[in-house]
Amino acid sequence: MEQQEVTVQQDKDFAWSWVKSSRFLFYMQIVALTAFLIGGSYALYQHRYKGKPEVTVPENTLYTPKYK
């Protein structure tokens, strides 16, 4: 009777069965990688280049400066 209880408990234990634990860890890696890719893509989207800004350049600093 005790042997059956130990066997049943071992079947349910995460650390005892390498097949169950490796399958779980594989799926956790897939989830973590997907979350990392989505998060990185979103961060790049938020900090994207939004176009050329309109900058006023003083005339005395141009390639051919214009003085008063």
Secondary structure, 3 states (H helix, E strand, C coil): CHHHHHHHHHHHCCCCCHHHHHHHHHHHHHHHHHHHHHHHHHHHHHCCCCCCCCCCCCHHHCCCCCCC
